[in-house]
Amino acid sequence: ETGIGQRIVCLVLDKSGSMATGNRLNRLNQAGQLFLLQTVELGSWVGMVTFDSAAHVQSELIQINSGSDRDTLAKRLPAAASGGTSICSGLRSAFTVIRKKYPTDGSEIVLLTDGEDNTISGCFNEVKQSGAIIHTVALGPSAAQELEELSKMTGGLQTYASDQVQNNGLIDAFGALSGTKHHHHHH
């Protein structure tokens, strides 16, 4: 095992107004940096989408071949929180980013959100059909039930990080993510 896998991951990051509460955006950034700078393996393809009521592509898929690739992505983490929340917009945008290079089947999405969105079920069918695996990290106490459903239906991991806890929950989540099995065969 060389550690070089064709893992395809798109970060989907909530920058809606409610993320300004309870240091959530700050913790999202700490978690995102940890994932990008340490957790995700060399050779992986990583993209980044942020969303409020609409999605914004921060980076198309780039292959992580060096520390500078990691830094490039880390610099695009969201700096400010404002606007509404449309998780489905974020997910659809992530599918689009991935599909420019790869089929979504077997790809991974890491969704960091406070989950304060009652329209998540609107994209359940698209999510199922995509074959993508969605890992959800819920920041804050008010995440909609459907957030958990996204992970359950796709076989992803789900983690909860309360506003009280330091970012340990997130660090644990990302530690677990680095151990997820690769869906692409190594040759």
C-alpha positions in Angstrom: 0.0 0.0 0.0 1.7 3.2 -1.2 -0.9 5.5 0.3 -1.3 6.9 -3.1 -5.0 6.3 -4.0 -7.3 8.0 -6.4 -9.5 9.2 -3.7 -12.0 11.8 -4.9 -13.3 14.2 -2.2 -15.2 17.4 -2.4 -15.5 19.5 0.7 -18.9 21.2 1.0 -18.8 24.0 3.6 -21.6 25.9 5.1 -21.0 29.7 5.2 -24.6 30.7 6.0 -25.4 33.4 8.6 -26.1 30.9 11.3 -22.5 29.7 11.1 -21.5 32.9 12.8 -23.0 31.5 16.0 -21.0 29.8 18.6 -17.7 30.0 16.8 -18.9 27.5 14.3 -17.2 29.0 11.2 -14.0 29.2 13.1 -14.3 25.5 14.0 -15.2 24.6 10.5 -12.0 26.3 9.3 -9.9 24.5 11.9 -11.4 21.2 10.8 -11.1 22.0 7.1 -7.4 22.9 7.6 -6.8 19.7 9.5 -8.4 17.7 6.7 -6.6 19.5 3.9 -3.2 19.9 5.5 -2.9 16.6 7.3 -5.6 14.0 6.8 -6.3 13.7 3.1 -3.8 11.4 1.4 -1.3 12.4 -1.3 -2.6 11.5 -4.7 -6.2 12.3 -3.7 -8.3 14.7 -5.9 -9.9 17.4 -3.8 -12.4 20.1 -4.6 -14.1 22.7 -2.5 -17.6 24.2 -2.6 -19.0 26.7 -0.1 -22.7 27.5 0.2 -25.2 29.9 1.7 -28.5 30.0 -0.2 -26.5 29.3 -3.3 -23.3 27.4 -4.0 -19.9 28.9 -4.8 -17.1 26.7 -6.3 -13.9 27.6 -4.5 -11.8 25.0 -6.2 -12.3 22.5 -9.0 -10.8 19.1 -8.2 -7.0 19.3 -7.9 -4.7 16.5 -7.2 -2.8 16.7 -3.9 0.8 16.1 -4.8 2.6 18.5 -2.4 2.2 20.7 0.6 1.7 23.7 -1.6 -1.4 22.0 -3.1 -2.7 21.6 0.4 -2.1 25.2 1.2 -3.8 26.4 -2.0 -7.0 24.7 -0.9 -6.7 25.7 2.7 -6.5 29.4 1.7 -10.0 29.0 0.1 -11.8 28.1 3.3 -14.6 30.5 4.0 -13.7 33.7 5.9 -17.1 35.1 6.7 -20.6 33.8 7.3 -23.7 35.3 5.9 -26.9 34.4 3.9 -29.3 31.6 3.8 -28.7 27.8 3.9 -29.2 25.5 1.0 -27.4 22.2 1.6 -28.8 20.7 -1.6 -27.2 23.6 -3.6 -23.9 22.7 -2.1 -24.3 19.0 -2.8 -25.4 19.6 -6.4 -22.4 21.9 -7.0 -20.1 19.3 -5.6 -21.5 16.7 -8.0 -20.9 19.1 -10.9 -17.3 19.7 -9.7 -16.6 15.9 -9.4 -18.3 15.0 -12.7 -15.9 17.3 -14.6 -13.3 14.6 -14.0 -14.8 11.5 -12.6 -18.1 9.7 -12.2 -19.6 10.5 -8.8 -20.0 6.8 -8.0 -17.6 6.0 -5.1 -16.6 9.6 -4.7 -16.8 11.2 -1.3 -18.3 14.4 -0.1 -17.4 15.9 3.3 -20.3 18.2 4.3 -19.6 20.5 7.2 -22.8 22.4 8.3 -24.9 23.4 11.2 -27.7 21.6 9.3 -30.2 24.4 9.9 -32.0 23.7 6.6 -35.5 22.2 6.2 -35.2 21.5 2.5 -32.5 18.8 2.6 -34.8 16.0 1.5 -35.3 17.8 -1.8 -32.1 16.2 -3.1 -32.3 12.8 -1.6 -33.0 11.1 -4.9 -30.1 12.9 -6.7 -27.9 11.9 -3.8 -28.9 8.2 -4.0 -28.5 8.1 -7.7 -25.0 9.8 -7.6 -23.5 6.8 -5.8 -21.4 9.3 -3.8 -20.6 8.7 -0.1 -21.6 11.7 2.1 -19.8 12.2 5.4 -21.6 14.8 7.5 -20.2 16.8 10.3 -22.9 18.7 12.2 -21.8 21.8 13.9 -24.3 23.1 16.5 -27.4 21.6 18.2 -30.1 22.3 15.6 -29.2 20.1 12.7 -32.2 18.7 10.8 -32.9 15.0 11.1 -32.3 14.8 7.3 -28.7 15.6 7.7 -28.1 12.3 9.4 -30.1 10.6 6.6 -27.7 11.9 4.0 -24.9 9.8 5.7 -27.1 6.8 6.4 -28.4 6.5 2.9 -24.9 6.8 1.3 -22.9 4.8 3.8 -21.0 7.8 5.0 -19.8 8.7 8.5 -21.7 11.1 10.6 -20.3 13.1 13.4 -21.7 15.7 15.7 -19.7 18.6 17.1 -21.5 20.7 19.6 -20.8 24.4 20.0 -19.5 23.7 23.5 -16.9 21.1 22.7 -13.6 22.4 21.5 -13.1 21.0 18.0 -12.2 17.5 19.3 -15.3 16.1 17.7 -14.3 17.4 14.3 -10.7 16.2 14.7 -12.0 12.7 15.6 -14.3 12.9 12.6 -11.5 13.6 10.2 -9.2 11.1 11.9 -12.0 8.5 11.1 -12.3 9.8 7.6 -8.7 9.1 6.8 -9.4 5.5 7.7 -12.4 5.1 5.4 -11.8 2.4 2.8 -10.8 3.3 -0.7 -13.4 2.6 -3.3 -10.9 2.6 -6.1 -8.7 -0.4 -6.5 -5.0 0.0 -6.2 -3.1 -1.4 -9.1 
